[in-house]
């Protein structure tokens, strides 16, 4: 029991150190093949991007099986989400430049939403949805 308590304490300490490191490194620049440099400048966004649940998007093809026919069609859900994040940042900057009042909380919420919009996708994107989730059949009898 004492060993378990000690391991939990060490685990919490490591999480705190990781969070403090991310807080200190509150800016990351990602080189995107489509949009060039994308800057992520909020600690919460950095923490989400570095989380294993988000990183699993690297292994999910945005265009399902298209890469088997078109070798260049290889971008992942992670690439797509980061590109969408970049476009959201551009849209927010434009709206602010035109006088729209956007609070910091609203801006962060929009950025979080766009980063996480694909987080629930499974393997092969939409290609296997009909096989993995079958709609219930309805028995309709004539009167």
N, C-alpha and C positions, 0 to 999 in steps of 0.2 A: 504494500500500500504506500509506504514511504517512497519507494522508487517511482511509482506512478505519479505521486504528487510532485516529486522533483522533476520528472520529465515534463509534466504539464507546465510547471513554472519556467523551465528552460524554453519550452515551446512558446509561451507567452512573451518571454524576454526576446527571443529571436524575432517574433512578429513585431514587437515594439521597435527593435533595431531596424528592421526592414522598413517600417512605416516612417521612422525618423530619417532614414536614408532617402526615401522617396520624397519626403517633405523638403529635405535639404536640396535635393536634385529636382527642383520644381519645374524643370523645362527639359524637353527632349525634342530633338529634331530628327525626323524620319525621312529618308530619301525614297520617295515614291516614284515608280517608273512612269506614271502618267502625269502627276501634278508637280513633280519636283520635290522641294523640301516642304514638309508638313510639320508645323510646330505644335507640340502638345505642352501646355503651360499651366496646368492645374494639377496639384498633387493627387486628387481623387481620380482624375482621368488617367494619370500615369499608373496609379495603383490598379485600376480596372484593366488597362491594356496589358499590364504585366501579369495579370492573374491567369492561371492555367486554363480556366473555363473560356477566357477570351482568346488565349493563344491557340486553343484547339481549332479555331476558325482557319488557321494556316493550312489545315489538312482537309478542308472542305472546298471543293471546286465550285466557284461561282457559276460556271456554265456546265455543270454536271459532266456529261461524257463528251462534250464538244472537243476537248483536248485530244481525243482519240482520232478525230478527223482533221482538226485544225491544230497543229502543234503549237501555234502561238497563243491559243486560247487557254492560258494556264493560270489566270489570276484567281486567287482564293477569296473566300468570304472575308478574310482579314484584310486583304488589299482593298476589297470593295468597301468595307466599313471605314477604313482609314480615309479612303477617297471621299466617301460621303461626309465624314467628319470635316475634311478640308472644305468641301463645298458649303457645309453648314456654317463654318467659320466665316467664309467669304460672304454668305448671305446675311449673317448677323452684322458684319462690318458694314455692308452696304445699307442695311436698314438703319443702323445707328448714324451713319453718315447722312442719311436723308431726314434725320430728326426724330425717328421712332424711339420712344423711350423703352429700353429693355434693361431690366434690373440684372444684377450679377447672378441672382438665383435663377432667373428665367434663362439667361445665357448658359449657365452651367447645366440646367435641366435639358435644354435643347441639344447641347453637345453630348450629354449622357444618353439621351434617347437615340440620337443618330448612331453613336458608337455601338449601342446594344441592340439595334433593330434586327440584327441577324443572329443573335446569340443562341436562339433556340433551334437553328437549322441542324438537321441531322446529316449523315453522310449522303453524298451524291445530290445534294441540294433538293430540287423539286422533282428530279427524275423518278424517284421511287415512291413518291407520296401515295400513288394509287395502290401500290403493292403493300406498303407498310400500314396504311390506315384505310381500311375498307369501310365504305359507307354501309350502314345497316340496310338490308333489303326490306322493302315494304310489301307485304302480301295484300294485294288489293283484289277483292272478290267482287264480281258483278252482282248487283242487287236482283 
